[in-house]
């Protein structure tokens, strides 16, 4: 082809009409070159072929470039909406058409199946190997004794994973609705008097003030949605008005949904407040006998506490901060506390998680497995003992304060402050440690221990017995009840834990040793004898049911022994029965407000019927 023929086909020779302004193709516009507007391919694009097609903005359909531009604009608008939720209105509001149906399903009570098993006890050995005697009374029906000692998770002696009282909760979309201010305020004020015994470690006045601010749910000045719904849930649960029975189930679903997603948000206090919500939900499920759920939320709380390094606050050992995220290829840790109060909250947070872990472990695990993550080899707890936030002052935490091996030193005999120099939460934490440790030590006993294992067991048991007695002597006595004083509930819990620790340690040997039997009886009487009606103080930590049940079993065992040796113990049975009735009475007072206590009370009745 000649040059003349090529020139005849140039773009300028193909068009007779002049080019209208604004009809350039998208490629020429981008390159800012002159375009002849020829279709389907303009002259410059034909002379210099490109991977992209020649596109026009005024074509019959949207060009690919236009589609991409629209997509970028839409994504930028959505990003702005997510970054400023309080300043924008969601483009689409969803409605749950099955809300009322799900509420009815949630309020229905499922059938209950409680498994029964037969327990066969082997011969027990005394605390000291100097002598052996028969450890069980001759007339008690042990071969058919269907009691709390095995295969019932809510009693503290189960190796089974089956919960006696389980219910399945459907998970509909709960939305982000918030209750009326008056309802929220009422539930918060109902919860606050019992907050400490349910593991609430945040500064209560600060929390209440922020919870009632006139900002939307999820605002950074208010608590996280998960924590706010968890507190609201417990407040409604404690009040138990007939008009709010369906509301409790809906609040539970909302709390679970928000807690599962709060860490993905941008709330400035999302880590600590999510930890607080996990603790509250674990206690809620513990109280309502949802055993598996209680274990799940307890494990989540322990993981959060350890993951954030709360067990190494003020540690005298140089350790790198715990990494909780990778941001821009750099490790990210929990920011330093903004002030002394925030640091005190973090200290108390760890001990609240530790107490929850120990209560759930002792109550819901087999005695031989009473241990856990916080007792794993190599686990060292350096965080100082908890602080009473009700009387917190800015100088309570000295800048020079450092701590090392807090729990290990305590178990080695360094009791520290127990009386007036310690906060009520510190005394409760120490009592929980002794209670858990006693259950762990007693769970390691076997009649066929080898000589070396037996010597190690006896040394551990003697050490625990000494710690319990020293701690008991330093405890302040129970004062007159004051229903307006939240620390009263913690002090009652502390005394009950120490009495239960003594029973856990000596109960195995009560039939062989008079001293062990007397210790168990004295501790059991302390657990069920109170000068006033406990209901005046409101609600207690769910572990109290396990402690009262333990005391009732001491009386049942003694009644069984006395009935088969009446000639040796004239008149003793009447005294034991009176103490036993005290235990039944105190359990009955609280059985109507929690399924766990109801179940434990029913098993106590079964145990007594079996003797």
C-alpha positions in Angstrom: 0.0 0.0 0.0 1.4 3.4 -1.0 1.9 6.3 1.4 -0.9 8.2 -0.6 -3.4 5.4 0.1 -2.5 5.4 3.9 -2.9 9.1 4.0 -6.4 8.8 2.5 -7.5 6.8 5.5 -6.4 9.2 8.2 -9.0 10.3 10.7 -9.3 13.8 9.3 -10.3 12.4 5.8 -12.9 9.9 7.2 -15.2 12.5 8.7 -16.9 15.2 6.8 -18.7 16.7 9.8 -16.8 18.9 12.3 -16.2 17.4 15.7 -18.6 18.6 18.4 -16.9 19.7 21.6 -17.1 17.3 24.6 -17.4 14.1 22.5 -13.8 12.9 23.1 -13.4 9.3 24.2 -12.4 8.6 27.8 -8.8 7.5 26.8 -8.2 10.8 25.0 -9.7 12.8 27.9 -7.4 11.1 30.4 -4.3 11.6 28.1 -5.4 15.2 27.3 -5.0 14.7 23.5 -7.1 15.8 20.7 -9.8 13.3 19.7 -11.7 13.1 16.4 -14.7 11.4 18.1 -14.9 8.6 15.5 -16.9 5.5 16.6 -16.4 2.7 17.5 -12.7 3.6 17.6 -11.3 7.1 17.4 -8.3 8.0 15.3 -5.7 8.2 18.1 -6.8 4.9 19.6 -6.6 3.3 16.2 -3.1 4.6 15.6 -2.0 3.6 19.1 -4.0 0.5 20.2 -4.6 0.1 23.9 -5.7 -2.7 26.2 -8.8 -0.7 27.2 -11.6 -0.3 24.8 -12.4 3.1 23.3 -15.2 4.4 25.5 -17.5 7.4 25.3 -19.4 9.0 28.2 -22.5 9.5 26.1 -22.6 5.9 24.9 -25.8 3.7 25.2 -24.6 2.2 28.5 -22.4 3.2 31.3 -18.8 2.9 30.5 -16.4 0.8 32.6 -14.6 3.9 33.7 -17.9 5.6 34.8 -18.8 2.4 36.7 -15.5 2.5 38.6 -16.0 6.2 39.4 -19.4 5.6 40.8 -18.2 2.7 42.8 -15.4 4.8 44.3 -17.9 7.6 45.2 -20.2 5.0 46.9 -17.4 3.5 48.9 -16.2 6.9 50.0 -19.7 7.8 51.2 -20.0 4.5 53.1 -16.5 5.0 54.7 -17.6 8.5 55.9 -20.8 7.0 57.4 -18.9 4.4 59.3 -16.3 6.8 60.6 -18.9 9.2 61.9 -21.9 7.2 63.0 -23.3 9.9 65.3 -23.3 12.5 62.4 -24.9 10.4 59.7 -28.1 8.4 59.2 -27.9 4.8 58.1 -29.0 4.5 54.5 -31.1 1.4 55.2 -32.9 0.5 58.4 -33.6 -3.2 58.8 -36.7 -4.6 60.6 -36.9 -8.0 62.3 -40.3 -9.4 61.3 -39.8 -12.4 63.7 -39.0 -10.3 66.9 -42.3 -11.2 68.7 -42.1 -14.8 67.7 -38.5 -15.2 69.0 -39.4 -13.4 72.2 -42.1 -16.0 72.8 -39.7 -18.8 72.1 -37.1 -17.3 74.4 -39.6 -17.0 77.3 -40.7 -20.6 77.1 -39.2 -23.0 79.7 -37.6 -26.1 78.2 -38.0 -29.5 79.7 -35.4 -30.4 82.3 -33.5 -33.7 82.5 -31.3 -34.3 85.4 -29.1 -37.4 85.1 -28.7 -39.7 88.2 -25.7 -41.9 88.7 -24.6 -44.3 91.4 -21.5 -43.4 93.4 -19.3 -46.1 95.1 -16.8 -44.8 97.6 -13.6 -46.6 98.3 -11.9 -46.7 101.7 -10.5 -43.3 102.7 -7.2 -42.8 104.6 -6.6 -40.5 107.5 -4.6 -37.3 107.3 -1.6 -39.0 108.9 -0.5 -42.5 107.9 0.0 -43.6 111.5 -3.3 -45.6 111.6 -6.2 -46.6 109.4 -9.8 -47.0 110.4 -13.0 -47.6 108.5 -13.9 -44.3 106.9 -17.6 -44.8 106.3 -20.5 -45.6 108.6 -21.7 -49.1 108.4 -25.4 -48.4 107.8 -25.3 -45.7 105.2 -26.6 -46.8 101.8 -23.5 -45.8 99.8 -24.0 -48.4 97.1 -27.2 -46.6 95.9 -26.3 -43.1 97.1 -27.4 -40.8 94.2 -26.0 -37.5 95.3 -23.9 -34.6 94.3 -20.6 -36.3 94.4 -20.4 -37.3 90.8 -21.7 -36.5 87.3 -23.5 -33.4 88.3 -21.6 -30.4 87.0 -23.3 -27.8 89.2 -22.0 -29.5 92.4 -18.3 -29.3 91.9 -17.8 -33.0 91.4 -18.5 -33.6 87.7 -16.4 -35.0 85.0 -19.3 -34.9 82.6 -19.8 -32.2 80.0 -23.6 -32.4 80.1 -25.3 -29.5 81.8 -28.3 -30.5 84.0 -30.2 -27.5 83.0 -29.6 -26.4 79.4 -31.6 -24.2 77.1 -31.0 -23.2 73.5 -31.3 -19.5 72.8 -32.1 -18.5 69.2 -30.0 -15.6 67.9 -32.2 -13.2 65.9 -30.9 -9.8 64.8 -31.4 -7.7 67.9 -30.7 -4.3 66.3 -29.2 -1.4 68.2 -32.3 -0.2 70.1 -31.8 1.1 73.6 -34.3 1.1 76.4 -35.9 4.2 77.8 -33.7 6.2 80.1 -35.9 5.5 83.1 -35.8 1.7 82.5 -32.0 1.8 82.1 -31.5 3.9 85.2 -33.7 1.6 87.3 -31.9 -1.6 86.2 -28.5 0.0 86.8 -29.5 1.2 90.3 -30.8 -2.4 91.0 -27.5 -3.9 89.9 -25.1 -1.5 91.7 -25.6 -2.7 95.3 -24.6 -6.2 94.2 -21.9 -5.2 91.6 -18.9 -6.1 93.7 -19.9 -9.7 94.5 -20.6 -10.2 90.8 -17.1 -9.2 89.7 -17.7 -5.6 88.8 -14.3 -4.0 88.8 -14.9 -0.5 87.2 -15.4 2.6 89.3 -19.1 2.5 89.9 -19.9 6.3 90.0 -18.0 6.9 86.8 -19.7 4.0 85.1 -23.2 5.1 86.2 -22.6 8.7 85.1 -21.3 7.7 81.6 -24.1 5.1 81.2 -26.8 7.7 81.6 -25.3 10.4 79.3 -27.6 11.6 76.5 -25.5 10.1 73.7 -26.4 7.2 71.3 -25.5 3.7 72.1 -21.8 3.0 71.3 -20.7 6.6 71.7 -17.1 6.8 73.0 -18.3 8.7 76.1 -20.6 6.0 77.1 -19.9 2.3 78.0 -19.6 -0.2 75.2 -23.0 -1.6 74.0 -22.0 -5.1 75.3 -21.3 -3.9 78.8 -24.3 -1.6 79.0 -26.6 -4.5 77.9 -24.9 -6.9 80.3 -25.5 -4.6 83.3 -29.1 -3.9 82.1 -29.6 -7.7 81.8 -28.5 -8.3 85.4 -30.5 -5.4 86.7 -33.7 -6.8 85.1 -32.7 -10.3 86.3 -32.4 -9.1 89.9 -35.7 -7.2 89.9 -37.7 -9.9 88.2 -40.9 -8.1 87.7 -43.6 -10.0 85.8 -43.8 -7.3 83.1 -40.1 -7.8 82.2 -39.9 -11.6 82.0 -39.7 -11.4 78.2 -37.3 -8.5 78.3 -34.6 -10.5 80.0 -34.4 -13.0 77.2 -34.2 -10.2 74.6 -31.5 -8.4 76.6 -29.4 -11.5 76.8 -29.4 -11.9 73.0 -28.4 -8.2 72.6 -25.7 -8.5 75.2 -24.2 -11.6 73.5 -24.3 -10.0 70.1 -22.6 -6.8 71.2 -20.0 -8.5 73.3 -19.0 -10.6 70.3 -18.4 -7.5 68.1 -17.4 -4.7 70.5 -13.7 -5.5 70.1 -14.0 -4.9 66.4 -15.2 -1.3 67.0 -13.3 1.9 67.8 -14.5 2.5 71.3 -11.5 3.8 73.4 -12.3 1.5 76.3 -13.4 -1.5 74.3 -10.8 -4.0 75.8 -11.5 -3.4 79.5 -15.2 -2.9 79.1 -15.5 -6.1 77.0 -13.6 -7.9 79.7 -16.1 -6.6 82.3 -19.0 -7.7 80.2 -17.6 -11.2 79.8 -17.3 -11.5 83.6 -20.9 -10.4 84.1 -22.2 -12.8 81.5 -20.2 -15.6 83.0 -21.8 -15.0 86.4 -25.3 -14.7 84.8 -24.9 -18.1 83.1 -23.4 -19.5 86.3 -26.4 -18.3 88.3 -28.9 -19.6 85.8 -27.3 -23.1 85.6 -26.2 -22.7 82.0 -23.0 -24.5 82.7 -21.4 -24.7 79.3 -22.0 -21.0 78.6 -20.6 -20.1 82.0 -17.4 -21.9 81.2 -17.2 -20.3 77.7 -17.4 -16.7 79.0 -15.1 -17.5 81.9 -12.5 -18.8 79.5 -13.0 -15.7 77.4 -12.4 -13.4 80.4 -9.3 -15.3 81.4 -7.9 -15.1 77.8 -8.6 -11.4 77.7 -6.9 -10.7 81.0 -3.8 -12.7 80.3 -3.7 -11.5 76.7 -3.6 -7.9 77.9 -0.9 -8.7 80.5 -3.1 -7.8 83.5 -1.3 -10.5 85.6 1.9 -8.5 85.3 0.8 -5.0 86.4 3.6 -3.3 88.4 5.7 -6.4 88.0 9.3 -6.1 89.4 10.3 -8.5 86.6 11.3 -6.8 83.3 8.9 -8.2 80.7 7.8 -7.0 77.3 4.3 -5.6 77.0 1.7 -8.1 75.8 0.9 -7.7 72.2 -2.8 -7.5 71.5 -2.7 -6.4 67.8 -0.5 -5.7 64.8 -1.1 -2.2 63.5 0.8 -1.0 60.4 3.3 -3.8 60.9 4.0 -2.8 64.5 3.0 -4.6 67.7 0.3 -2.9 69.6 -0.3 -3.2 73.4 -2.9 -2.0 75.8 -2.2 1.8 76.3 -0.8 2.8 79.6 -3.5 3.8 82.1 -4.5 7.5 81.9 -4.5 7.9 85.6 -4.2 6.1 88.9 -7.9 5.2 89.0 -7.7 3.5 85.6 -4.7 1.5 86.8 -6.6 0.5 89.9 -9.5 -0.7 87.7 -7.0 -2.9 85.8 -5.6 -4.3 89.0 -9.1 -5.1 90.3 -10.0 -6.5 86.9 -7.4 -9.3 87.1 -8.5 -10.3 90.6 -12.2 -10.3 89.6 -11.3 -12.7 86.7 -9.2 -14.9 89.0 -12.0 -15.2 91.5 -14.5 -16.1 88.8 -12.1 -18.7 87.4 -11.7 -20.3 90.8 -15.4 -20.4 91.6 -16.3 -21.9 88.2 -13.5 -24.4 88.4 -14.3 -25.7 91.9 -18.0 -25.7 91.4 -18.2 -27.2 87.9 -15.1 -29.5 87.6 -14.2 -32.9 88.9 -12.2 -32.6 92.2 -9.2 -34.3 90.6 -9.2 -31.7 87.8 -9.5 -28.6 90.0 -6.8 -26.5 88.4 -6.8 -24.4 85.3 -5.0 -21.8 83.1 -4.1 -19.6 86.0 -2.3 -22.5 87.8 -0.5 -23.7 84.7 3.3 -24.4 85.1 5.3 -21.2 84.5 2.3 -19.0 85.1 3.4 -16.2 87.4 1.1 -13.6 88.9 2.8 -10.3 89.8 -0.1 -7.9 90.0 -0.6 -6.2 93.4 -3.6 -7.2 95.5 -6.9 -5.4 94.6 -7.9 -2.0 95.9 -11.1 -0.7 97.4 -12.4 1.7 94.7 -15.1 3.0 97.0 -12.5 4.8 99.1 -9.9 5.3 96.3 -7.6 8.3 96.5 -5.1 9.3 93.8 -2.1 8.6 96.0 -3.1 5.0 97.0 -0.8 3.6 94.4 2.7 4.7 95.2 4.9 5.4 92.1 7.5 3.0 93.6 5.1 0.2 94.2 6.2 -3.1 92.5 5.1 -6.6 93.1 6.5 -10.1 92.4 4.9 -13.6 92.7 1.8 -12.3 94.5 -0.1 -15.6 94.7 3.0 -17.8 95.2 4.2 -15.7 98.1 0.7 -15.9 99.7 0.6 -19.7 99.4 4.1 -19.9 100.9 2.9 -18.2 104.0 3.3 -14.5 103.4 -0.3 -13.5 104.2 0.3 -9.8 104.1 -2.6 -7.5 105.2 -5.7 -9.4 106.2 -7.4 -7.3 108.8 -8.1 -3.6 108.8 -5.2 -2.9 106.4 -6.7 -4.9 103.5 -9.6 -4.0 101.3 -12.6 -6.3 101.4 -11.9 -7.3 97.8 -8.3 -8.3 98.7 -9.6 -10.5 101.6 -12.2 -12.1 99.3 -9.5 -12.8 96.6 -7.2 -14.4 99.2 -10.1 -16.5 100.6 -11.0 -17.6 97.0 -7.4 -18.7 96.5 -7.4 -20.8 99.7 -10.8 -22.3 98.8 -9.6 -23.3 95.4 -6.3 -24.6 96.7 -8.0 -26.7 99.3 -10.3 -28.3 96.7 -7.3 -29.0 94.5 -5.3 -30.6 97.3 -8.1 -32.8 98.5 -8.8 -33.8 94.9 -5.3 -35.3 94.6 -5.9 -37.8 97.4 -6.2 -41.5 96.5 -6.3 -44.5 98.9 -3.5 -46.2 97.0 -0.9 -43.4 97.0 2.7 -44.4 97.0 4.9 -43.5 99.9 6.5 -40.5 98.2 3.2 -39.2 96.8 1.5 -39.7 100.2 4.3 -37.7 101.9 3.9 -34.9 99.4 0.2 -34.8 99.8 0.4 -34.7 103.6 2.9 -31.8 103.5 0.6 -29.9 101.1 -2.4 -30.6 103.3 -0.7 -29.5 106.5 0.5 -26.3 104.8 -3.0 -25.5 103.6 -4.5 -26.2 107.0 -2.0 -23.8 108.6 -2.8 -21.0 106.1 -6.5 -21.4 106.6 -6.3 -21.1 110.3 -3.9 -18.1 110.2 -6.1 -16.4 107.7 -9.2 -17.1 109.8 -7.7 -15.6 112.9 -6.9 -12.3 111.1 -10.3 -11.9 109.5 -12.4 -9.1 110.9 -15.7 -10.5 112.5 -19.0 -10.1 110.7 -20.5 -6.8 111.9 -24.2 -6.0 112.2 -25.8 -6.1 108.7 -26.2 -2.9 106.8 -28.1 -3.4 103.6 -26.7 -0.1 102.2 -23.1 -1.3 102.5 -22.0 -3.4 99.5 -18.9 -4.6 101.3 -21.1 -6.6 103.7 -21.8 -9.1 101.0 -18.1 -9.5 100.2 -17.2 -10.0 103.9 -19.9 -12.7 104.2 -18.5 -14.4 101.1 -15.0 -14.2 102.5 -16.0 -15.9 105.8 -18.0 -18.6 103.9 -15.1 -19.3 101.5 -12.7 -19.9 104.5 -15.2 -22.2 106.2 -15.7 -24.1 103.0 -12.0 -24.4 102.4 -11.6 -26.1 105.8 -14.4 -28.5 104.9 -12.8 -29.3 101.6 -9.5 -30.1 103.2 -10.8 -32.3 106.1 -14.0 -33.9 104.8 -12.3 -36.9 103.4 -10.9 -37.8 106.8 -13.8 -36.8 109.0 -14.8 -40.4 109.6 -11.4 -41.5 110.6 -10.2 -38.5 112.7 -12.2 -36.7 115.4 -10.3 -33.5 114.9 -11.2 -33.4 111.2 -14.8 -34.1 112.0 -15.0 -31.3 114.5 -13.4 -28.9 112.1 -15.9 -29.8 109.4 -18.9 -29.5 111.8 -17.8 -26.1 113.2 -17.2 -24.7 109.7 -20.6 -26.1 108.5 -22.4 -24.4 111.4 -20.7 -21.1 110.6 -21.8 -21.4 107.0 -25.6 -21.7 107.8 -25.9 -19.7 111.0 -26.6 -16.0 110.6 -28.0 -13.5 113.1 -30.2 -11.8 110.5 -32.2 -12.8 107.4 -29.8 -12.8 104.5 -32.5 -11.9 102.1 -32.3 -8.4 103.5 -28.9 -8.1 101.8 -30.3 -9.1 98.4 -28.3 -11.2 95.9 -25.1 -13.2 96.5 -22.4 -14.6 94.3 -23.6 -17.9 92.8 -20.8 -19.8 94.5 -22.7 -19.4 97.8 -25.0 -22.2 96.8 -22.1 -24.6 96.4 -20.8 -23.5 99.9 -24.2 -24.0 101.6 -24.7 -27.3 99.9 -21.3 -28.4 101.2 -22.3 -27.5 104.7 -25.6 -29.5 104.4 -23.7 -32.6 103.3 -21.5 -32.4 106.4 -24.7 -32.5 108.5 -26.1 -35.4 106.4 -23.0 -37.4 106.8 -23.0 -36.8 110.6 -26.7 -37.7 110.9 -26.0 -41.0 109.0 -23.1 -41.8 111.3 -25.0 -41.0 114.5 -28.1 -43.0 113.4 -26.0 -46.1 113.2 -24.3 -45.5 116.6 -27.1 -44.0 118.6 -26.0 -45.6 121.8 -22.7 -43.7 121.6 -24.2 -40.3 120.7 -27.5 -39.8 122.6 -29.3 -36.6 121.7 -26.8 -35.6 119.1 -29.1 -36.2 116.1 -31.5 -33.5 117.2 -28.8 -30.9 117.2 -27.5 -32.0 113.8 -31.0 -31.9 112.4 -31.5 -28.4 113.6 -28.3 -27.3 111.9 -29.3 -29.2 108.8 -32.7 -27.3 108.7 -30.8 -24.0 109.0 -28.9 -25.0 105.8 -32.1 -25.9 104.0 -33.7 -22.7 105.1 -30.9 -20.5 103.8 -30.8 -22.3 100.5 -34.6 -22.1 100.2 -34.5 -18.4 100.6 -32.4 -18.0 97.5 -33.6 -21.0 95.5 -36.4 -19.1 93.8 -34.1 -16.6 92.1 -31.6 -19.0 90.4 -31.9 -22.4 88.7 -28.5 -23.4 90.0 -29.6 -23.0 93.6 -32.8 -24.8 92.9 -30.9 -27.8 91.5 -28.5 -27.9 94.4 -31.3 -27.8 96.9 -33.0 -30.7 95.2 -29.9 -32.8 95.3 -29.4 -32.0 99.0 -32.9 -33.4 99.6 -32.0 -36.5 97.6 -28.9 -36.9 99.6 -30.7 -36.8 102.9 -33.4 -39.3 101.6 -30.6 -41.7 100.7 -29.3 -42.2 104.3 
